[in-house]
Amino acid sequence: MAMSVLVTGSHGRTGKPVVKALSNQGAVVTAFVRDANQEDEMKTLGASKIAVGDMDDPKTIKSALEGCDAIVHIGPPMHPDEKTMTGHFVSAAKEAGLSKFVYYSVMHPLRREVRHHSLKLDTEEMLIESGIPYSIVQPMRYMQHLEPIWKKVTNEGVHAMPFNTHIKFNVVDLLDLADATAKVTLDDGWLYGTYELAGPESLSQTDMADIISTVISKPVTAEQVPIKAMQEKAKAGGASDDRVRQMSIMNEHYDAFGFLGNSRILELVLGRKANTFEEYVRRLSTQG
């Protein structure tokens, strides 16, 4: 019998491929959304139904979990109430007797200087001590951070990010993360584990620019975006003061220390090699 899984944050950048991966792997997916108008899009991705609710409203959470066997919880990015919101889902899942709670965390949550990481660590602790069967996935920074600037990269030959051009990251393909999250959810052999999910190469912004240049057959150089410019762009895009402040702290931390990981665990879960940055860029280049 197919496992029924509730996916929170299902309409976000991470949630959409997770919904699709779970559906492709045989799960019956309920997409937790805030807007009923998102139903058609979620069903196109493979969701069987939607549950309209709010992560701050335990009543809608309880209703959404009816008939579900498991949950994949993807919290709102960099939200100051991460632990409280997740606690609502943990309590409801425990009351409903769910067989598994999969928490989508972040790699290196012990980096307490970065609130986004620190809150994930506190939330992991809460989940582990809740008594509900759990698995935790810890993703690295996405390769897909290239997509918002792709046109600028291809048109102007500039790959710009808000940290220095030589610090290295083991960026990971979001499609690999989605597939791995689905596998961890649907196979009880991954219960009670915490899985670091990193890409296979340690790459600087300069390395990435060189790879992009090879793929598009056009010179691309790496540049560092000043923090102030990043802040102004984020504010213009509607980001709150708190989010802008936390983004600044996070990027300054990455600028100083990088973000490295090992792809062995990801590849063990996937049962194959993880996608390289070049493979991702070639895929992106065919999408226009």
Steps between C-alpha positions, in 0.01 A plus 500: 500500500634841404616728781298819546727798564425860595754746359516843662645799319390312192458803277851630563822451307586190705150366547407471134778255401446306825131457416593386150768258622270343760225456242744350249614253765146382570382711793152645533582866565295762678640849440471741795443846351373840614305577184229276352575651159824299496311170472530455123873566500562259788297227332700551181810425708343177625313590818178303546340780699575820684444602861455873550648617826743714693816387678395721792155340527501159676136437404572508128811288556301233682244492222771478231653192661179297490559182301876555471768249597798735499600863464782684329530836671665781304481815708486856361853620413683683779184547707558614860224267627644187337504296821151604611347427160667163475384424852138537386558233236692271734223513761228438242696219334559332835133528594400357162739205541700566185765243422767753401591867520759612245649838582666704225778675691833646383854370484711605799221628725766532768612825336330697775623838379247464218147506643361300207734217599464541875120479489523183294727347766255588777217358292687177430551458874130554565404244236746238622373534855132495398481122484358494147687286243711742297758552228690823440647615170760777502539661156792707376462828310317442172645512150167664415616828656635559149153520347395852616815645341520270197398765246756743638767232486428408141435855375778683683752225572500569874437248776443707814426378853521674841823333615857491379581326176745247645313351798370149424159334525385143433186624325236234435231450238153554647369212288746267674387635837137440410567144387700427814234650727236284334711186543564575868127553549380186327760252627494419873862395473588870535309550828678671791778632282633847423632533147739766371421557132776682312604521137803313361734796433650777712462804275574868534307767313798517263481124442128530428556789259757292311257208473219726380738654245580155362132405474378820330820555297529856624743658749352531848675666792424478871426809707411563862179692562549748786282422801339844478395435141357162601304667781356766271392242242338281768309797644386602152371145457285528811720326756439599861767679702549185706551285192744748349698508823514120522598468133785742566624301800476173306684631193774661709546170683522303175737763364734436792473123536352353182259209510655160434354152518533145375273341238541140616182499710293659223628242251433217746139612534457560126668174402690688227748781445384848593460752219799725433477876460582467130216251452265741673615800291458303177145413606430862589640625169250289305213656695574843364 
